[in-house]
Amino acid sequence: MTSAIRLRRLLAEDNPVIQGYDQDLYATRFRYNERDIAPALEAFRGARATTVQLLERMNEEDWRREGTHTESGRYTAQNWLEIYGAHAHGHADQIRQLREKLS
């Protein structure tokens, strides 16, 4: 959901500051490994579905928009797409690792 918000900020704000965060810490503190995952997956599906609608409607000017990421500097819609494309796999890996720790 954070990734979806990042794209929206890039499209809506002039030179937004995109805040970095510790994804592993979030996964641990939100205790995904201890909860029913169905609601989180549904939220993820919803975020992806509405984001696809935005991507399909982006024009060249939208793709040129950029902001500044607090950890990596210049951050464009293209950067966002490259990261977001692998996003689900990263979360799946986090969930597997947390569950293995508890096994």
BAFIMAR-957705 format. One record per residue (C-alpha): x, y negated, z negated; residue number from 1; residue in one letter. Coordinates in nm, 3 decimals. Layout:
# BAFIMAR-957705
+---------+---------+---------+-----+------+
:       u :       v :       w : seq : type :
+---------+---------+---------+-----+------+
:       X :       Y :       Z : NUM :    A :
...
+---------+---------+---------+-----+------+
This chain:
# BAFIMAR-957705
+---------+---------+---------+-----+------+
:       u :       v :       w : seq : type :
+---------+---------+---------+-----+------+
:   0.000 :   0.000 :   0.000 :   1 :    M :
:   0.292 :  -0.231 :  -0.068 :   2 :    T :
:   0.414 :  -0.179 :   0.288 :   3 :    S :
:   0.074 :  -0.272 :   0.428 :   4 :    A :
:   0.078 :  -0.591 :   0.224 :   5 :    I :
:   0.427 :  -0.674 :   0.352 :   6 :    R :
:   0.309 :  -0.672 :   0.713 :   7 :    L :
:   0.011 :  -0.886 :   0.625 :   8 :    R :
:   0.236 :  -1.138 :   0.451 :   9 :    R :
:   0.463 :  -1.149 :   0.757 :  10 :    L :
:   0.162 :  -1.222 :   0.977 :  11 :    L :
:  -0.010 :  -1.472 :   0.747 :  12 :    A :
:   0.269 :  -1.667 :   0.576 :  13 :    E :
:   0.554 :  -1.872 :   0.714 :  14 :    D :
:   0.887 :  -1.713 :   0.615 :  15 :    N :
:   0.752 :  -1.511 :   0.321 :  16 :    P :
:   0.983 :  -1.372 :   0.056 :  17 :    V :
:   0.938 :  -0.995 :   0.060 :  18 :    I :
:   1.014 :  -0.861 :  -0.287 :  19 :    Q :
:   1.218 :  -0.544 :  -0.318 :  20 :    G :
:   1.146 :  -0.292 :  -0.591 :  21 :    Y :
:   1.261 :   0.044 :  -0.722 :  22 :    D :
:   1.030 :   0.293 :  -0.550 :  23 :    Q :
:   1.155 :   0.587 :  -0.756 :  24 :    D :
:   1.078 :   0.399 :  -1.077 :  25 :    L :
:   0.727 :   0.320 :  -0.951 :  26 :    Y :
:   0.667 :   0.685 :  -0.864 :  27 :    A :
:   0.782 :   0.790 :  -1.211 :  28 :    T :
:   0.589 :   0.526 :  -1.403 :  29 :    R :
:   0.269 :   0.575 :  -1.203 :  30 :    F :
:   0.296 :   0.946 :  -1.289 :  31 :    R :
:   0.188 :   1.070 :  -0.950 :  32 :    Y :
:   0.321 :   1.411 :  -1.046 :  33 :    N :
:   0.073 :   1.429 :  -1.334 :  34 :    E :
:  -0.238 :   1.302 :  -1.157 :  35 :    R :
:  -0.482 :   1.426 :  -0.897 :  36 :    D :
:  -0.322 :   1.308 :  -0.576 :  37 :    I :
:  -0.647 :   1.287 :  -0.376 :  38 :    A :
:  -0.728 :   0.922 :  -0.464 :  39 :    P :
:  -0.373 :   0.810 :  -0.381 :  40 :    A :
:  -0.386 :   0.992 :  -0.048 :  41 :    L :
:  -0.721 :   0.832 :   0.031 :  42 :    E :
:  -0.580 :   0.486 :  -0.046 :  43 :    A :
:  -0.281 :   0.565 :   0.175 :  44 :    F :
:  -0.507 :   0.678 :   0.461 :  45 :    R :
:  -0.710 :   0.359 :   0.428 :  46 :    G :
:  -0.403 :   0.137 :   0.428 :  47 :    A :
:  -0.269 :   0.315 :   0.737 :  48 :    R :
:  -0.602 :   0.296 :   0.921 :  49 :    A :
:  -0.643 :  -0.079 :   0.868 :  50 :    T :
:  -0.276 :  -0.142 :   0.946 :  51 :    T :
:  -0.307 :   0.039 :   1.280 :  52 :    V :
:  -0.587 :  -0.202 :   1.366 :  53 :    Q :
:  -0.352 :  -0.493 :   1.302 :  54 :    L :
:  -0.067 :  -0.338 :   1.500 :  55 :    L :
:  -0.292 :  -0.283 :   1.799 :  56 :    E :
:  -0.382 :  -0.651 :   1.801 :  57 :    R :
:  -0.039 :  -0.804 :   1.740 :  58 :    M :
:   0.091 :  -1.028 :   2.019 :  59 :    N :
:   0.450 :  -1.128 :   2.101 :  60 :    E :
:   0.438 :  -1.422 :   1.863 :  61 :    E :
:   0.326 :  -1.193 :   1.580 :  62 :    D :
:   0.620 :  -0.959 :   1.648 :  63 :    W :
:   0.864 :  -1.252 :   1.626 :  64 :    R :
:   0.749 :  -1.355 :   1.279 :  65 :    R :
:   0.996 :  -1.298 :   0.999 :  66 :    E :
:   1.058 :  -1.341 :   0.632 :  67 :    G :
:   1.336 :  -1.275 :   0.385 :  68 :    T :
:   1.364 :  -0.949 :   0.193 :  69 :    H :
:   1.516 :  -0.995 :  -0.153 :  70 :    T :
:   1.747 :  -0.695 :  -0.106 :  71 :    E :
:   1.827 :  -0.691 :   0.267 :  72 :    S :
:   1.785 :  -1.046 :   0.395 :  73 :    G :
:   1.616 :  -1.118 :   0.727 :  74 :    R :
:   1.299 :  -0.909 :   0.756 :  75 :    Y :
:   1.095 :  -0.888 :   1.075 :  76 :    T :
:   0.784 :  -0.703 :   1.184 :  77 :    A :
:   1.016 :  -0.468 :   1.375 :  78 :    Q :
:   1.212 :  -0.397 :   1.055 :  79 :    N :
:   0.885 :  -0.334 :   0.879 :  80 :    W :
:   0.771 :  -0.089 :   1.147 :  81 :    L :
:   1.097 :   0.109 :   1.138 :  82 :    E :
:   1.072 :   0.147 :   0.761 :  83 :    I :
:   0.696 :   0.208 :   0.755 :  84 :    Y :
:   0.725 :   0.482 :   1.019 :  85 :    G :
:   0.914 :   0.701 :   0.770 :  86 :    A :
:   0.723 :   0.583 :   0.467 :  87 :    H :
:   0.489 :   0.878 :   0.416 :  88 :    A :
:   0.774 :   1.126 :   0.431 :  89 :    H :
:   0.960 :   0.934 :   0.162 :  90 :    G :
:   0.660 :   0.944 :  -0.070 :  91 :    H :
:   0.610 :   1.316 :  -0.009 :  92 :    A :
:   0.975 :   1.375 :  -0.102 :  93 :    D :
:   0.933 :   1.170 :  -0.421 :  94 :    Q :
:   0.630 :   1.371 :  -0.524 :  95 :    I :
:   0.807 :   1.701 :  -0.460 :  96 :    R :
:   1.110 :   1.592 :  -0.663 :  97 :    Q :
:   0.897 :   1.479 :  -0.957 :  98 :    L :
:   0.702 :   1.803 :  -0.958 :  99 :    R :
:   1.024 :   2.008 :  -0.945 : 100 :    E :
:   1.156 :   1.823 :  -1.251 : 101 :    K :
:   0.847 :   1.924 :  -1.445 : 102 :    L :
:   0.848 :   2.287 :  -1.332 : 103 :    S :
+---------+---------+---------+-----+------+
